[in-house]
Amino acid sequence: MTTQTYRPPTTTSSNHVAGTRPTTSVAQQSAPSAVVRYAAAATRISLGWIFLWAFVDKLLGLGHETTSAQAWIHGGNPTLGFLKKGAAGPFADFYHSIAGATWTNWLFMLGLAGIGIALLAGVAMRITAAAGALMLVMMWSVVLPPANNPFMDDHIVYAIVLILLAGLGAGRFVGLGGLWERLAIVKRFPFLK
């Protein structure tokens, strides 16, 4: 009977060098703790509600921030007041020029609805985070500098949080992200995750 001694393979993958310990990828590391998963889910859902509520209130004029007479369905203009009267700073002329335009209203309202629904459902987190961050940075740039800080305000913080949520894959936590990521089109085009 012969005895054999174990010898590690010289290479096991393209990133493993003989004699070194293989590194683990992010996918191989342990899953986030329950606290992280539920906090990420709660944050995602909360931000989703902020976007969706803004859409519903501006669409229907529920009286919280938008009166019934100002509702989009009653001929109101969801971008005119903020962009025309509120814009200040280096980009004021640009925002004044697009204030109240039909295309501006449609992009703004569809953005609010789409981002809100996607965040609540936990789907398309990468695209949602990018679109949401872009919208938030644009809203931040309407009034520069912010009232209470030389440059930082809640719009920037929310934009950073959206990027973090996408990086964590937060749609999988108390959301439909896991099912979404198993769709053939999402597997084929990973940017849709």
C-alpha positions in Angstrom: 0.0 0.0 0.0 1.4 3.3 -1.0 0.7 6.5 0.9 0.1 9.7 -0.9 0.7 13.2 0.5 -1.6 16.0 -0.3 -0.2 18.6 -2.6 -2.2 21.7 -3.4 -2.7 22.2 -7.1 -0.4 24.5 -8.8 -3.3 26.5 -10.2 -7.0 26.2 -9.6 -8.2 29.3 -11.3 -6.9 32.2 -13.3 -6.6 34.3 -10.2 -4.8 31.7 -8.0 -1.1 31.5 -7.9 0.7 28.4 -6.6 1.6 28.7 -2.9 -0.8 31.6 -2.2 -4.1 31.5 -0.5 -7.0 32.1 -2.9 -9.1 35.2 -2.2 -12.8 35.1 -1.9 -15.0 37.2 -4.0 -17.9 39.3 -2.7 -20.3 36.6 -3.8 -18.4 34.0 -1.8 -18.4 36.0 1.4 -21.1 35.6 4.0 -24.4 37.2 3.4 -25.2 40.5 5.2 -26.5 40.1 8.8 -30.2 40.2 9.5 -29.8 43.7 10.9 -28.2 44.9 7.6 -30.8 43.2 5.5 -33.8 44.5 7.3 -32.3 48.0 7.7 -31.5 48.1 4.0 -35.1 46.9 3.2 -36.6 49.5 5.5 -34.5 52.3 4.0 -35.3 51.2 0.4 -39.0 51.0 1.1 -38.9 54.4 2.9 -37.2 56.1 0.0 -39.6 54.4 -2.4 -42.5 55.8 -0.4 -41.0 59.3 -0.5 -40.8 59.2 -4.3 -44.2 57.6 -4.8 -45.9 59.9 -2.4 -44.5 63.0 -4.2 -45.9 61.5 -7.5 -49.4 60.7 -6.0 -49.7 64.1 -4.2 -48.7 66.1 -7.4 -50.9 63.9 -9.6 -54.0 64.0 -7.5 -53.6 67.1 -5.3 -54.3 65.4 -2.0 -53.8 68.6 -0.1 -50.6 67.7 1.7 -48.2 69.8 -0.5 -50.4 70.1 -3.6 -53.9 71.4 -3.5 -56.6 69.8 -5.6 -56.6 72.8 -7.9 -52.9 72.4 -8.5 -53.1 68.7 -9.2 -51.6 67.5 -12.5 -54.9 65.8 -13.4 -56.7 69.1 -13.0 -54.3 71.0 -15.3 -51.7 71.9 -12.6 -48.0 72.1 -13.5 -45.8 70.0 -11.2 -42.5 71.7 -12.1 -43.5 75.3 -12.7 -43.5 76.6 -9.2 -40.3 75.1 -7.9 -38.2 75.7 -11.0 -39.6 79.1 -11.8 -39.9 80.6 -8.3 -37.5 78.5 -6.3 -34.5 78.2 -8.6 -31.5 80.2 -7.5 -27.7 80.0 -7.9 -25.5 79.1 -10.9 -28.1 77.0 -12.7 -31.1 79.2 -12.2 -31.3 80.4 -15.8 -31.3 76.8 -17.0 -34.1 75.7 -14.6 -36.2 78.8 -15.4 -36.0 77.9 -19.1 -37.4 74.4 -18.6 -39.9 75.2 -15.9 -43.4 74.1 -16.7 -42.5 72.6 -20.1 -44.6 69.6 -21.0 -41.6 67.3 -21.4 -40.2 68.5 -18.1 -43.4 67.6 -16.3 -43.7 64.2 -17.9 -40.0 63.3 -17.2 -40.4 64.5 -13.6 -43.6 62.7 -12.9 -42.6 59.5 -14.6 -39.3 59.6 -12.8 -41.1 60.0 -9.4 -43.5 57.1 -10.2 -40.9 54.8 -11.7 -38.3 55.3 -9.0 -40.9 55.0 -6.2 -42.5 51.8 -7.6 -39.1 50.1 -8.3 -37.8 50.9 -4.9 -40.9 49.6 -3.1 -40.8 46.4 -5.2 -37.0 46.1 -5.0 -36.5 45.6 -8.7 -34.0 47.1 -11.2 -32.1 48.6 -8.3 -29.0 49.6 -10.4 -31.1 51.7 -12.9 -33.4 52.9 -10.1 -30.4 54.1 -8.0 -28.8 55.8 -11.0 -32.1 57.5 -12.0 -33.0 58.5 -8.5 -29.5 59.8 -7.7 -29.6 61.9 -10.9 -33.0 63.3 -10.1 -31.9 64.1 -6.5 -28.7 65.8 -7.6 -30.6 67.9 -10.1 -33.1 68.9 -7.4 -30.2 69.8 -5.2 -28.7 71.9 -7.9 -31.9 74.0 -8.3 -31.1 75.9 -5.1 -27.4 76.4 -4.5 -26.0 76.8 -2.0 -28.5 74.9 0.2 -30.1 76.9 3.0 -28.6 75.2 6.0 -25.1 74.1 4.7 -22.5 75.3 2.3 -23.0 72.4 0.0 -24.6 69.3 1.7 -28.3 68.6 2.1 -30.7 65.7 2.2 -30.8 65.3 -1.6 -27.2 64.4 -1.7 -27.5 62.1 1.3 -30.5 60.3 -0.3 -28.5 60.0 -3.6 -25.6 58.3 -1.7 -28.0 56.0 0.1 -29.6 54.9 -3.2 -26.2 54.0 -4.6 -25.4 52.1 -1.4 -28.7 50.2 -1.6 -28.0 49.2 -5.2 -24.5 48.1 -4.1 -26.0 45.9 -1.3 -28.5 44.4 -3.7 -31.2 45.6 -1.3 -34.0 44.6 -3.6 -33.5 41.0 -2.5 -34.2 42.0 1.1 -38.0 42.0 1.7 -38.5 42.7 -2.0 -38.8 41.1 -5.4 -35.2 41.6 -6.3 -34.4 37.9 -6.1 -37.1 36.9 -8.5 -36.2 39.9 -10.7 -32.6 38.8 -10.9 -33.6 35.3 -12.1 -35.4 36.7 -15.2 -33.7 35.7 -18.4 -33.4 39.2 -19.7 -31.8 40.4 -16.4 -29.4 37.5 -16.5 -28.5 38.5 -20.1 -28.2 42.2 -19.3 -26.8 42.4 -15.7 -27.1 46.2 -15.6 -30.9 45.6 -15.2 -30.3 44.1 -11.7 
